[in-house]
Amino acid sequence: MSGGGGRHRRRIRIALPVGAAAVAAAVAAALLTSSAGATTGFTPKAPARTAVAEPSLAELKQRIAAAMAGDDVPGGTTTRTSFAGDTTTGTSTGTGTVDPKIIGGTTTTITSAPWMAQLWYTDNQGTTDESDDTGFFCGGAVISPTKILTAAHCVKGYDWTAGSAVVTGTSQLPSGGDLHGGTAKGVLRQWYHPDYSSRTLSNDIAVLTLTGPIKATPIRMTTSGDTASYAAGTSAKVYGWGRTSSTSENISETLKTATLPIQSDATCAGYYGADFVKGPMVCAGKPATGSDTGTTSACNGDSGGPLVVNNRIVGVVSWGVTDCVKKGAYSVFTKVSKMVGAAYPRVDDTNLSLDHKADLWVRNASTKTGYEKDSKGTSFGARQSWGNWSGVNVVLQTDLNRDGYQDFVYRVASTGDVYWWRYVPATESWADPKKIFGDWKSRTRIVAPGDVTGDYLADLLSVDSAGALWIYPGKGDGTFGARVKVSSGWNQYNSLRGHGDFSGDGKTDLIARASNGAVYLYKGTGKSGSGAFSTRVKVRTWSSTTYNAFDAVGDVSGDGKADFLARTPGGTLYLYKGTGKATSEIFATRISVGTDFKQYDIFG
């Protein structure tokens, strides 16, 4: 953005990405055993594993310095064969180069945009030759304590675990090793939309998971049903540290913002033609003038940054014209309402093996031994013992404090007391279990579905003996707000499960089975109380002779959609991959993931 911007000490050029093979790093889970039997009457156990190595501050600063010394483009550059840039006819004129891109902006503070993140990437290719080094910069937004929303072209093809640093909590870029009050973190894992196209820039959205939680205040993504934010003329704000002039490649040392009017799809397509893909894209801004004067636009260095309406992210900076000011051009963004169904599950994708696939926890009915079975996408790996878990009758996998490490909620059978057991990465150990509810013996169902109320904090649900469903709004620290009643009549269901978004709208849902075998989807609304779920939709009929146990642990396959598990009385466990459809087509054709599951009486 131009206007009041300082001159950065080096150039960073960011243009359109080209296709490259995705590089993802899977790391071992950081789980160790602790003992707290004296406080709970039960001693939870977990297998010892290698802890996740978090880069030191010195290493992160070195990465930032190396990224600054680079002069590269995330993904390279793309030349479109039918670039629509003829402002006279508004039709395609042949070949032109487009690149991801604030010009005409004003300086702002991190207080005004506390969720802004700087993404620094470097890779020396394993050689001493500096000529093949890679270094670039992208913007991003904090959407939970460990999650950064950005553009897929900033992520695909790069190993963000090995060579990156994410800086939050400051409006200034680093200088001389000074983070100016900011916090630097490494990246634990990366995800980009599975349908992202480096050729068309469709579905240009990604999420980075940090090595630990940060204190920056998150901003929420908009929902799939949001149409008002995209009405032509709606004022939106874009944020970033990108170029402030079309004639200089220097990016801004301080955070900038600019106000852009949303444009209609027809207007965007009228300028860009087929390059603008209706649905996954939205464009904004007034037509560029052909020079810095009179132009307000996102520009190089703003890639991955947010476009915000009413304190929600509605767009992610994706692409635009070379040098950002070509007459008649607009800035193009990823349309978040179309992407949230896939991106939101990444906010709650904590799992035991710390990859992007939800894992299974089960208990053997006779030995009372707990086991972990890590997902391989369409199957589960060999089981790993968690020791004796004889003292409990409910075990749930969750992440109540949103620190990126999976927690457990369990109920002690003798007392009905419910405990939260969390892993503490700083000490590489499990904290003493914390009692969160007392005497829940009579609760017929307890569910940890994730964020029900739409505040990006994990909640708990329970059904009491009278059949009333209650929401316990999580505060992110193992405590809860006053319970809120949803409705009555929930004892008609012999199974109530949920973990994530089954309908593809970015909101947490529930799956319930009635005594007659009817299976219903309760779509979440992101609200609390009686409006927390939409009217139920029948999606299956599964009698007790078909299946006698269910589980929902999240996205088992890693495709961004919540999945479901169902066990036959004979012991065969089937994976029902989610489709994101809120109809009878909610699940794909079942896949057998094992035949020996009759032995288990608790599914976490």
C-alpha positions as CSV (number, residue, x, y, z in Angstrom):
1,M,0.0,0.0,0.0
2,S,1.3,3.5,-0.7
3,G,0.9,6.5,1.4
4,G,3.1,7.1,4.5
5,G,5.0,3.9,4.0
6,G,8.7,3.6,5.0
7,R,11.3,2.2,2.7
8,H,12.3,-1.4,3.4
9,R,16.0,-2.1,3.2
10,R,15.6,-4.7,0.5
11,R,13.3,-5.8,-2.2
12,I,10.8,-8.6,-2.0
13,R,9.0,-9.5,-5.1
14,I,6.0,-11.7,-5.0
15,A,4.1,-12.9,-8.1
16,L,1.8,-15.7,-9.2
17,P,2.7,-19.3,-8.3
18,V,3.4,-22.1,-10.7
19,G,2.6,-25.7,-10.1
20,A,5.0,-27.5,-7.8
21,A,4.8,-30.7,-5.8
22,A,3.6,-30.1,-2.3
23,V,6.1,-30.8,0.5
24,A,4.5,-31.6,3.8
25,A,6.4,-32.6,7.0
26,A,4.9,-35.1,9.4
27,V,6.4,-35.1,12.8
28,A,6.1,-37.4,15.8
29,A,3.6,-36.8,18.5
30,A,4.8,-35.2,21.7
31,L,3.2,-37.5,24.3
32,L,4.7,-38.6,27.6
33,T,3.4,-40.4,30.6
34,S,2.4,-38.7,33.8
35,S,0.7,-39.9,37.0
36,A,-2.1,-38.2,38.9
37,G,-4.0,-41.1,40.4
38,A,-4.0,-39.5,43.8
39,T,-6.1,-36.7,42.6
40,T,-8.6,-38.6,40.3
41,G,-8.7,-42.2,41.6
42,F,-7.5,-43.1,38.1
43,T,-4.1,-42.8,36.5
44,P,-4.3,-41.9,32.8
45,K,-1.4,-43.1,30.8
46,A,0.1,-42.4,27.3
47,P,3.0,-43.9,25.4
48,A,6.3,-42.0,25.6
49,R,7.3,-40.4,22.3
50,T,9.8,-38.0,20.9
51,A,8.8,-34.4,21.6
52,V,8.3,-31.9,18.8
53,A,11.4,-29.9,18.4
54,E,10.6,-26.2,18.4
55,P,13.2,-23.9,16.7
56,S,15.1,-21.6,19.1
57,L,14.6,-17.9,18.8
58,A,18.1,-17.6,17.4
59,E,17.3,-20.1,14.7
60,L,14.0,-18.3,13.9
61,K,15.8,-15.0,13.6
62,Q,18.3,-16.6,11.2
63,R,15.5,-17.9,9.1
64,I,14.0,-14.4,8.9
65,A,17.3,-12.9,8.0
66,A,17.8,-15.5,5.2
67,A,14.3,-14.9,3.9
68,M,15.0,-11.2,3.8
69,A,18.1,-11.8,1.9
70,G,16.2,-13.7,-0.7
71,D,14.4,-12.1,-3.7
72,D,12.1,-14.8,-4.7
73,V,8.5,-15.4,-5.7
74,P,6.3,-18.0,-3.9
75,G,5.5,-20.6,-6.5
76,G,7.2,-18.6,-9.3
77,T,5.3,-16.7,-12.0
78,T,2.5,-17.7,-14.2
79,T,1.8,-16.4,-17.6
80,R,-1.9,-16.8,-18.6
81,T,-2.6,-17.5,-22.2
82,S,-5.8,-15.5,-22.3
83,F,-5.1,-12.6,-20.0
84,A,-8.1,-10.2,-20.1
85,G,-6.5,-6.8,-19.8
86,D,-7.9,-4.8,-22.7
87,T,-9.8,-1.9,-20.9
88,T,-11.3,-0.8,-24.1
89,T,-13.2,-4.0,-25.0
90,G,-13.0,-5.8,-21.7
91,T,-12.1,-9.0,-23.6
92,S,-9.1,-11.2,-23.9
93,T,-6.1,-9.7,-25.7
94,G,-3.6,-12.5,-25.7
95,T,-0.8,-13.2,-23.3
96,G,-0.1,-11.3,-20.1
97,T,1.5,-11.9,-16.7
98,V,-0.5,-11.6,-13.5
99,D,0.9,-11.7,-10.0
100,P,-0.4,-11.9,-6.4
101,K,-0.5,-8.7,-4.6
102,I,-1.4,-2.4,-0.9
103,I,-1.1,0.8,-3.0
104,G,-3.0,3.9,-1.8
105,G,-3.2,2.7,1.8
106,T,-2.5,4.2,5.2
107,T,-0.4,3.1,8.1
108,T,-2.2,1.2,10.8
109,T,-1.2,-0.5,14.1
110,I,-1.2,-4.0,15.4
111,T,-3.7,-2.9,18.0
112,S,-6.2,-2.3,15.1
113,A,-5.3,-5.6,13.5
114,P,-3.9,-7.9,16.2
115,W,-4.4,-11.0,14.1
116,M,-1.9,-10.0,11.4
117,A,1.0,-12.3,10.8
118,Q,4.3,-12.1,8.8
119,L,5.3,-15.3,7.1
120,W,9.0,-15.6,6.3
121,Y,10.3,-18.6,4.3
122,T,13.8,-19.7,3.4
123,D,15.5,-22.7,1.9
124,N,19.2,-23.0,1.1
125,Q,18.5,-26.2,-0.9
126,G,21.1,-28.0,1.2
127,T,24.0,-26.4,-0.6
128,T,26.6,-23.8,0.2
129,D,25.9,-22.0,-3.1
130,E,23.8,-19.0,-2.3
131,S,22.6,-18.7,-5.9
132,D,20.0,-21.4,-5.4
133,D,18.7,-20.2,-2.1
134,T,15.0,-19.4,-1.8
135,G,13.6,-16.6,0.3
136,F,10.2,-14.8,0.3
137,F,7.5,-13.2,2.3
138,C,3.8,-13.6,2.6
139,G,1.0,-12.2,4.8
140,G,-1.4,-14.2,6.9
141,A,-4.0,-13.9,9.6
142,V,-4.2,-15.7,13.0
143,I,-7.5,-17.7,13.1
144,S,-6.8,-19.6,16.3
145,P,-3.8,-19.6,18.8
146,T,-1.9,-22.1,16.6
147,K,-3.4,-21.5,13.1
148,I,-2.5,-19.0,10.4
149,L,-4.7,-18.5,7.3
150,T,-2.9,-17.6,4.2
151,A,-2.8,-18.3,0.4
152,A,-2.1,-21.8,-1.1
153,H,0.4,-20.3,-3.5
154,C,2.5,-19.3,-0.5
155,V,2.5,-22.8,0.8
156,K,2.3,-25.4,-1.9
157,G,5.7,-26.8,-2.9
158,Y,7.5,-25.5,0.2
159,D,8.6,-27.2,3.5
160,W,7.4,-24.7,6.0
161,T,8.4,-26.9,8.9
162,A,12.1,-26.9,7.9
163,G,12.6,-23.3,6.8
164,S,10.2,-20.7,8.1
165,A,9.3,-18.2,10.9
166,V,5.9,-16.7,11.6
167,V,6.0,-13.3,13.4
168,T,2.9,-11.9,15.2
169,G,2.2,-9.2,17.6
170,T,3.9,-6.3,15.8
171,S,3.1,-3.8,13.0
172,Q,6.8,-3.6,12.0
173,L,9.0,-5.9,10.0
174,P,12.1,-7.2,11.8
175,S,15.3,-5.2,11.5
176,G,18.8,-6.2,12.7
177,G,17.4,-9.1,14.6
178,D,14.9,-6.9,16.4
179,L,11.3,-8.2,16.3
180,H,10.0,-4.9,17.6
181,G,7.9,-6.6,20.3
182,G,6.7,-9.4,18.1
183,T,6.8,-13.1,18.7
184,A,8.4,-15.6,16.4
185,K,7.2,-19.2,16.0
186,G,8.0,-22.2,13.8
187,V,5.6,-24.2,11.7
188,L,4.6,-27.7,12.8
189,R,2.6,-28.6,9.7
190,Q,1.0,-27.2,6.6
191,W,-2.3,-27.6,4.6
192,Y,-3.6,-26.1,1.4
193,H,-6.9,-26.7,-0.3
194,P,-6.8,-30.1,-2.0
195,D,-8.4,-28.6,-5.1
196,Y,-6.0,-25.6,-5.4
197,S,-4.9,-25.0,-8.9
198,S,-1.5,-23.3,-9.5
199,R,-2.7,-22.7,-13.1
200,T,-6.0,-20.9,-12.4
201,L,-5.4,-19.9,-8.8
202,S,-8.7,-21.4,-7.9
203,N,-9.1,-22.4,-4.2
204,D,-6.0,-20.4,-3.2
205,I,-6.2,-20.9,0.5
206,A,-4.0,-22.6,3.1
207,V,-3.5,-23.0,6.8
208,L,-0.2,-23.2,8.7
209,T,-0.1,-24.9,12.2
210,L,2.4,-23.3,14.5
211,T,4.7,-25.2,16.9
212,G,2.9,-23.7,19.9
213,P,0.1,-21.2,20.8
214,I,0.6,-17.5,20.5
215,K,-1.2,-14.7,22.3
216,A,-2.4,-12.7,19.3
217,T,-6.1,-12.2,19.2
218,P,-7.6,-14.4,16.4
219,I,-10.0,-13.2,13.7
220,R,-12.8,-15.5,12.4
221,M,-13.4,-16.5,8.9
222,T,-16.8,-15.7,7.5
223,T,-19.4,-18.5,7.1
224,S,-20.6,-20.3,4.0
225,G,-24.0,-18.6,4.1
226,D,-22.6,-15.1,4.1
227,T,-23.7,-13.2,1.0
228,A,-24.1,-9.7,2.4
229,S,-20.3,-9.3,2.7
230,Y,-19.9,-9.9,-1.0
231,A,-22.6,-7.5,-2.2
232,A,-21.2,-5.0,-4.8
233,G,-20.2,-1.8,-3.1
234,T,-19.6,-3.3,0.4
235,S,-16.6,-1.7,2.0
236,A,-13.8,-4.1,2.8
237,K,-10.4,-3.6,4.3
238,V,-7.2,-5.3,3.2
239,Y,-4.1,-5.4,5.3
240,G,-0.4,-6.1,4.6
241,W,3.2,-5.1,4.3
242,G,3.3,-5.2,0.5
243,R,4.6,-2.8,-2.1
244,T,3.5,0.8,-1.7
245,S,4.3,1.9,-5.3
246,S,4.2,0.3,-8.7
247,T,7.6,1.8,-9.5
248,S,9.5,0.4,-6.5
249,E,9.7,-3.2,-5.4
250,N,10.3,-2.2,-1.8
251,I,7.8,-3.5,0.6
252,S,6.5,-1.5,3.6
253,E,8.3,-1.7,6.9
254,T,5.1,-1.0,8.7
255,L,1.6,-2.5,8.5
256,K,-0.7,-0.8,6.0
257,T,-4.5,-1.0,5.4
258,A,-6.8,0.2,2.6
259,T,-10.5,0.3,2.0
260,L,-11.7,-1.4,-1.1
261,P,-15.3,-1.7,-2.4
262,I,-16.4,-5.3,-3.3
263,Q,-17.1,-5.7,-7.0
264,S,-19.7,-8.0,-8.6
265,D,-18.7,-11.1,-10.3
266,A,-19.8,-9.6,-13.6
267,T,-17.5,-6.6,-13.1
268,C,-14.6,-8.8,-12.3
269,A,-15.2,-11.1,-15.2
270,G,-15.7,-8.1,-17.5
271,Y,-12.1,-7.2,-17.0
272,Y,-10.4,-10.5,-16.4
273,G,-12.5,-12.7,-18.6
274,A,-12.0,-16.5,-18.0
275,D,-9.1,-15.7,-15.7
276,F,-11.6,-14.7,-13.0
277,V,-13.3,-17.9,-11.7
278,K,-16.7,-17.2,-10.3
279,G,-17.3,-19.0,-7.0
280,P,-13.8,-19.4,-5.5
281,M,-12.8,-15.8,-6.4
282,V,-13.9,-12.3,-5.5
283,C,-12.4,-9.0,-6.7
284,A,-12.4,-5.6,-4.9
285,G,-11.3,-2.0,-5.4
286,K,-12.0,0.8,-7.8
287,P,-10.6,0.4,-11.3
288,A,-6.9,1.2,-11.2
289,T,-5.9,4.4,-12.9
290,G,-2.7,3.2,-14.6
291,S,-0.4,4.9,-12.1
292,D,0.0,5.1,-8.3
293,T,-2.0,8.3,-8.3
294,G,-5.7,7.5,-7.7
295,T,-5.1,3.8,-7.4
296,T,-5.8,1.8,-4.2
297,S,-4.9,-1.8,-4.5
298,A,-3.3,-4.8,-2.9
299,C,0.2,-5.4,-4.3
300,N,3.3,-7.7,-4.2
301,G,4.1,-8.7,-0.6
302,D,0.4,-8.7,0.5
303,S,-0.2,-12.3,-0.7
304,G,-2.0,-14.4,1.8
305,G,-3.2,-11.4,3.8
306,P,-6.9,-10.9,4.8
307,L,-9.7,-9.0,3.2
308,V,-12.0,-8.1,6.2
309,V,-15.7,-7.1,6.4
310,N,-17.4,-6.6,9.8
311,N,-14.4,-8.2,11.6
312,R,-14.5,-11.4,9.6
313,I,-12.1,-12.6,6.9
314,V,-14.0,-12.7,3.6
315,G,-11.1,-12.9,1.3
316,V,-7.4,-13.9,1.0
317,V,-5.1,-11.8,-1.2
318,S,-4.5,-14.0,-4.3
319,W,-3.5,-12.2,-7.5
320,G,-3.7,-9.1,-9.7
321,V,-2.0,-7.5,-12.6
322,T,1.8,-6.9,-12.8
323,D,2.8,-3.8,-10.8
324,C,-0.8,-3.6,-9.5
325,V,-1.9,-0.4,-11.2
326,K,-2.7,-1.3,-14.8
327,K,-5.7,0.8,-15.9
328,G,-9.0,-0.8,-15.1
329,A,-7.6,-3.6,-13.0
330,Y,-8.9,-4.9,-9.7
331,S,-7.3,-6.9,-6.8
332,V,-8.5,-10.6,-6.8
333,F,-9.0,-12.5,-3.6
334,T,-9.9,-16.1,-2.6
335,K,-13.6,-16.1,-1.6
336,V,-13.5,-17.4,2.0
337,S,-17.3,-18.2,2.1
338,K,-16.6,-20.9,-0.5
339,M,-13.5,-22.2,1.2
340,V,-14.4,-22.2,4.9
341,G,-15.9,-25.7,4.8
342,A,-12.5,-27.1,3.9
343,A,-10.4,-24.6,5.9
344,Y,-12.3,-24.6,9.2
345,P,-11.6,-28.3,10.0
346,R,-7.9,-27.3,10.0
347,V,-8.6,-25.1,13.1
348,D,-9.6,-28.3,15.0
349,D,-7.3,-30.9,13.4
350,T,-5.3,-31.8,16.5
351,N,-4.7,-35.5,16.6
352,L,-2.4,-38.0,18.3
353,S,0.3,-38.2,15.5
354,L,0.3,-34.5,14.8
355,D,-0.4,-34.8,11.1
356,H,-3.6,-33.7,9.3
357,K,-5.5,-36.9,9.8
358,A,-7.6,-37.6,12.9
359,D,-6.6,-40.7,14.8
360,L,-8.5,-43.3,16.7
361,W,-8.4,-44.1,20.5
362,V,-10.1,-47.3,21.7
363,R,-10.2,-49.4,24.9
364,N,-10.2,-53.1,25.1
365,A,-13.3,-54.3,27.0
366,S,-11.6,-57.2,28.8
367,T,-8.1,-55.9,29.6
368,K,-9.2,-52.3,29.9
369,T,-6.1,-51.3,28.0
370,G,-6.3,-48.1,25.9
371,Y,-4.9,-48.1,22.4
372,E,-4.0,-45.4,19.8
373,K,-4.4,-46.3,16.2
374,D,-3.0,-43.6,13.8
375,S,-4.9,-42.8,10.6
376,K,-3.3,-43.6,7.3
377,G,-6.1,-41.9,5.4
378,T,-8.2,-45.0,4.5
379,S,-6.9,-47.3,7.2
380,F,-5.4,-47.3,10.6
381,G,-1.9,-48.2,11.7
382,A,-0.8,-50.8,14.3
383,R,-2.2,-50.1,17.7
384,Q,-0.1,-48.5,20.4
385,S,-0.7,-49.2,24.1
386,W,-1.8,-46.5,26.5
387,G,-1.8,-48.8,29.5
388,N,-4.7,-49.6,31.8
389,W,-7.8,-47.4,31.6
390,S,-10.1,-49.5,33.8
391,G,-11.4,-46.6,35.9
392,V,-13.3,-44.7,33.2
393,N,-16.5,-45.1,31.1
394,V,-16.2,-42.1,28.8
395,V,-13.1,-41.0,26.8
396,L,-13.2,-38.1,24.4
397,Q,-10.5,-36.6,22.1
398,T,-10.5,-32.8,22.0
399,D,-8.4,-29.7,22.3
400,L,-10.0,-27.5,24.9
401,N,-7.3,-24.9,25.1
402,R,-6.6,-24.7,21.4
403,D,-2.9,-25.1,21.8
404,G,-2.6,-27.5,18.9
405,Y,-2.0,-30.6,21.0
406,Q,-4.8,-33.1,21.5
407,D,-6.3,-33.4,25.0
408,F,-8.6,-35.9,26.6
409,V,-11.8,-35.5,28.5
410,Y,-12.8,-38.6,30.5
411,R,-15.4,-39.6,33.1
412,V,-14.4,-41.6,36.2
413,A,-16.9,-44.5,36.5
414,S,-17.1,-44.6,40.3
415,T,-17.8,-40.9,40.9
416,G,-19.1,-39.6,37.6
417,D,-16.5,-36.8,37.8
418,V,-15.3,-35.5,34.5
419,Y,-11.6,-34.5,34.0
420,W,-9.6,-32.7,31.4
421,W,-6.1,-34.2,30.8
422,R,-3.8,-32.0,28.7
423,Y,-0.3,-32.3,27.3
424,V,2.1,-29.4,28.1
425,P,4.6,-29.1,25.3
426,A,6.8,-26.7,27.3
427,T,7.6,-29.4,29.9
428,E,7.1,-32.3,27.5
429,S,4.7,-33.9,30.0
430,W,1.1,-34.3,30.8
431,A,-0.4,-32.0,33.4
432,D,-2.3,-33.4,36.4
433,P,-5.9,-34.0,35.3
434,K,-8.2,-31.1,36.1
435,K,-11.7,-31.8,37.3
436,I,-14.1,-29.8,35.2
437,F,-17.5,-31.3,36.2
438,G,-18.6,-33.3,39.3
439,D,-21.0,-36.2,39.6
440,W,-22.0,-36.6,36.0
441,K,-23.1,-40.2,36.5
442,S,-26.6,-39.5,35.2
443,R,-25.4,-37.8,32.0
444,T,-26.5,-40.1,29.2
445,R,-24.3,-38.5,26.6
446,I,-21.2,-36.4,26.7
447,V,-19.8,-34.9,23.4
448,A,-16.8,-32.9,22.6
449,P,-17.6,-31.7,19.0
450,G,-15.4,-28.7,18.9
451,D,-16.6,-25.1,18.5
452,V,-20.4,-25.1,18.7
453,T,-21.0,-21.4,19.6
454,G,-18.8,-19.8,16.8
455,D,-16.2,-18.2,19.0
456,Y,-13.3,-20.5,17.9
457,L,-13.1,-22.1,21.4
458,A,-13.9,-25.7,22.0
459,D,-17.2,-26.5,23.9
460,L,-18.7,-29.5,25.6
461,L,-22.2,-30.9,25.3
462,S,-24.1,-33.2,27.6
463,V,-27.5,-34.8,27.8
464,D,-29.0,-35.1,31.3
465,S,-31.2,-37.9,32.6
466,A,-34.3,-35.9,31.6
467,G,-33.1,-35.8,28.0
468,A,-32.1,-32.1,27.9
469,L,-29.1,-31.1,25.7
470,W,-26.8,-28.5,27.3
471,I,-24.0,-26.5,25.9
472,Y,-21.1,-25.7,28.1
473,P,-19.3,-22.8,26.4
474,G,-15.5,-23.3,26.6
475,K,-13.2,-20.4,27.7
476,G,-10.1,-21.9,26.2
477,D,-8.5,-22.8,29.5
478,G,-10.4,-25.8,30.7
479,T,-13.1,-23.7,32.3
480,F,-16.6,-23.0,31.0
481,G,-19.3,-20.4,31.0
482,A,-22.8,-21.0,32.4
483,R,-24.5,-23.9,30.7
484,V,-27.1,-23.1,28.1
485,K,-30.0,-25.4,27.2
486,V,-30.5,-26.3,23.6
487,S,-33.7,-28.4,23.8
488,S,-35.3,-31.5,25.3
489,G,-36.0,-34.9,23.9
490,W,-32.5,-36.0,23.3
491,N,-32.8,-39.3,25.2
492,Q,-34.6,-40.6,22.1
493,Y,-31.1,-41.1,20.6
494,N,-29.0,-44.1,21.6
495,S,-25.9,-42.5,20.0
496,L,-24.9,-38.8,19.8
497,R,-21.5,-38.1,18.1
498,G,-19.8,-35.1,16.6
499,H,-16.3,-33.8,15.9
500,G,-16.1,-31.1,13.3
501,D,-18.1,-30.0,10.3
502,F,-20.1,-32.7,8.4
503,S,-22.1,-30.4,6.2
504,G,-19.2,-28.3,4.7
505,D,-20.3,-24.9,5.9
506,G,-17.5,-24.4,8.5
507,K,-19.7,-25.0,11.5
508,T,-19.7,-27.8,14.0
509,D,-22.4,-30.5,13.6
510,L,-23.9,-33.5,15.4
511,I,-24.9,-36.9,14.2
512,A,-27.6,-38.7,16.2
513,R,-29.2,-42.1,15.9
514,A,-32.7,-42.8,17.2
515,S,-33.9,-46.1,18.7
516,N,-35.6,-47.0,15.4
517,G,-32.3,-46.7,13.5
518,A,-33.0,-43.3,11.9
519,V,-29.8,-41.3,11.7
520,Y,-30.0,-37.5,11.7
521,L,-27.7,-34.6,11.0
522,Y,-28.0,-31.6,13.2
523,K,-26.3,-28.8,11.4
524,G,-24.6,-26.3,13.6
525,T,-25.5,-22.6,13.3
526,G,-22.5,-21.1,15.2
527,K,-25.0,-19.9,17.8
528,S,-25.8,-20.9,21.4
529,G,-29.0,-21.9,23.2
530,S,-32.1,-23.1,21.3
531,G,-30.7,-21.8,18.0
532,A,-27.5,-23.8,18.1
533,F,-28.6,-26.4,15.6
534,S,-30.9,-26.3,12.6
535,T,-33.9,-28.7,12.1
536,R,-32.6,-32.2,11.9
537,V,-32.1,-33.9,8.5
538,K,-32.5,-37.6,8.2
539,V,-29.4,-39.0,6.4
540,R,-29.4,-42.7,7.0
541,T,-31.2,-45.7,8.6
542,W,-28.8,-47.8,10.6
543,S,-30.4,-50.3,13.0
544,S,-28.6,-51.8,16.0
545,T,-28.2,-55.0,14.1
546,T,-26.4,-53.0,11.4
547,Y,-24.1,-51.0,13.7
548,N,-23.8,-51.1,17.5
549,A,-21.0,-48.5,18.0
550,F,-20.0,-45.2,16.4
551,D,-17.2,-42.7,16.6
552,A,-16.5,-39.3,15.2
553,V,-12.9,-38.1,15.7
554,G,-12.7,-35.5,12.9
555,D,-11.1,-35.7,9.5
556,V,-9.7,-39.2,9.3
557,S,-8.8,-39.0,5.6
558,G,-7.2,-35.6,5.7
559,D,-9.3,-34.1,2.9
560,G,-10.8,-31.3,4.9
561,K,-14.2,-33.0,5.6
562,A,-15.3,-34.6,8.9
563,D,-15.7,-38.4,8.7
564,F,-17.6,-41.0,10.6
565,L,-16.9,-44.5,12.0
566,A,-19.4,-47.3,12.5
567,R,-18.9,-50.8,13.9
568,T,-21.0,-53.9,13.1
569,P,-22.0,-56.3,15.9
570,G,-19.5,-58.7,14.3
571,G,-16.6,-56.3,14.9
572,T,-16.0,-54.8,11.4
573,L,-15.3,-51.1,11.6
574,Y,-16.2,-49.0,8.6
575,L,-15.0,-45.5,7.7
576,Y,-17.6,-43.3,6.1
577,K,-15.7,-40.4,4.5
578,G,-17.6,-37.1,4.6
579,T,-18.7,-35.5,1.5
580,G,-19.7,-32.1,2.9
581,K,-23.3,-32.6,1.8
582,A,-26.2,-32.1,4.2
583,T,-28.3,-34.8,2.6
584,S,-28.5,-38.6,2.3
585,E,-25.2,-38.2,0.4
586,I,-23.5,-37.0,3.5
587,F,-21.1,-39.9,3.4
588,A,-19.2,-41.7,0.6
589,T,-19.3,-45.5,0.2
590,R,-18.0,-47.1,3.3
591,I,-14.5,-48.5,3.6
592,S,-13.6,-51.4,5.9
593,V,-10.7,-50.4,8.2
594,G,-10.6,-53.6,10.3
595,T,-12.5,-56.6,11.4
596,D,-11.3,-57.0,15.0
597,F,-13.1,-54.1,16.7
598,K,-15.6,-56.2,18.6
599,Q,-13.1,-56.3,21.5
600,Y,-13.4,-52.5,22.1
601,D,-16.0,-51.0,24.4
602,I,-14.9,-47.3,24.4
603,F,-14.3,-45.3,21.3
604,G,-12.7,-41.9,22.0
